[in-house]
Amino acid sequence: TVTSFNASNRDVVYPLSWTEEIFSRLASSITALPHATFRDLGATAVLDRIAARFGLPLVVKPARGGSALGMCVVQDVAGLPAAMVGCFSYGDTALVEQFVSGTEVAVGVVDSGSGPEALP
């Protein structure tokens, strides 16, 4: 049972990589990009492919963590390198997906033995 939600247990509760895995099975609008890919293929080639595949605007965010830490909405190709560098400062894998306009809502949920409860 998780009784608190902090940086050390958030990935146990809900790693974003699970989301990527689920959505990658359902659609081709999300991808995980390991930091090693940049070293193997070269940053310029990878960034050009990202922009061509997803179009703009797009979202770059760390694969692990929560909230909006390290997340960036990229409006033009010139902003993509800085978004990737910022994202990689939070971990070694970036999630890249098409931007979806709307309101982001996050709800903490805990199950202390009597069923799931939304936290205030």
C-alpha positions in Angstrom: 0.0 0.0 0.0 1.3 3.4 -0.9 0.6 6.0 1.7 2.5 8.9 0.3 3.5 10.0 -3.2 6.9 11.4 -3.7 9.8 11.2 -6.1 11.0 7.8 -4.8 7.7 6.0 -5.2 5.9 7.7 -8.1 7.5 5.4 -10.7 6.3 2.4 -8.7 2.8 3.7 -8.8 2.6 5.0 -12.3 5.7 5.1 -14.5 5.1 7.1 -17.7 6.8 4.3 -19.7 3.7 2.2 -19.0 1.6 4.8 -20.7 4.0 4.8 -23.7 3.8 1.0 -23.9 0.0 1.0 -23.8 -0.4 3.8 -26.3 2.2 2.4 -28.7 0.1 -0.7 -29.0 -3.0 1.4 -29.8 -1.6 4.2 -32.1 1.5 5.4 -33.8 1.2 8.9 -32.3 3.8 8.4 -29.5 7.3 7.1 -29.3 10.1 6.6 -26.7 13.5 8.0 -27.6 16.5 6.8 -25.6 19.3 9.2 -25.1 21.6 6.7 -26.7 19.7 7.2 -30.0 21.2 10.7 -30.2 24.7 9.4 -29.9 24.1 6.5 -32.4 22.3 8.4 -35.1 23.3 12.0 -34.4 21.0 14.6 -32.9 20.3 16.5 -36.2 19.1 13.4 -38.0 16.9 12.3 -35.1 15.3 15.7 -34.7 14.6 16.0 -38.4 12.9 12.6 -38.3 10.9 13.6 -35.2 9.6 16.8 -36.8 8.7 14.9 -40.0 6.9 12.1 -38.3 4.8 14.0 -35.7 4.5 17.4 -37.3 4.2 20.5 -35.1 3.3 21.4 -32.4 4.5 18.4 -30.5 5.2 17.5 -26.8 8.5 16.3 -25.4 8.6 14.9 -21.9 10.6 12.6 -19.7 9.5 8.9 -19.7 9.7 8.8 -15.9 8.3 11.2 -13.4 5.1 13.0 -13.2 3.4 16.3 -13.4 4.8 18.6 -16.0 8.5 18.4 -14.9 10.7 18.4 -18.0 7.7 18.6 -20.3 7.8 21.1 -23.2 5.4 22.0 -26.0 7.4 22.6 -29.2 5.9 25.0 -31.6 8.6 25.1 -34.3 11.6 23.0 -35.3 14.0 25.6 -33.8 12.7 24.8 -30.3 13.1 21.0 -30.6 16.8 20.8 -29.6 16.3 22.8 -26.4 13.2 20.7 -25.5 15.2 17.5 -25.9 18.1 18.8 -23.8 15.7 19.9 -21.1 13.9 16.6 -21.1 17.2 14.6 -20.9 18.1 16.5 -17.8 15.3 14.5 -16.1 16.3 11.1 -17.4 17.7 9.1 -20.3 14.4 8.5 -22.2 12.2 11.1 -23.8 8.5 10.6 -24.9 7.6 12.5 -28.0 4.0 12.8 -29.1 1.6 15.0 -31.1 0.3 18.0 -29.1 -3.3 17.6 -28.1 -5.0 20.9 -27.2 -7.0 20.8 -24.0 -6.8 20.9 -20.2 -4.5 18.5 -18.4 -6.0 17.0 -15.3 -4.0 14.9 -12.8 -5.6 13.1 -9.8 -3.7 11.4 -7.0 -5.3 8.0 -6.0 -4.4 5.9 -3.1 -5.8 2.5 -1.9 -5.3 2.1 1.8 -7.1 -1.2 2.0 -10.7 -0.1 1.6 -10.6 0.6 -2.1 -9.2 3.4 -4.3 -9.7 7.0 -3.0 -9.0 10.2 -4.9 -6.8 12.6 -2.9 -7.7 16.2 -2.5 
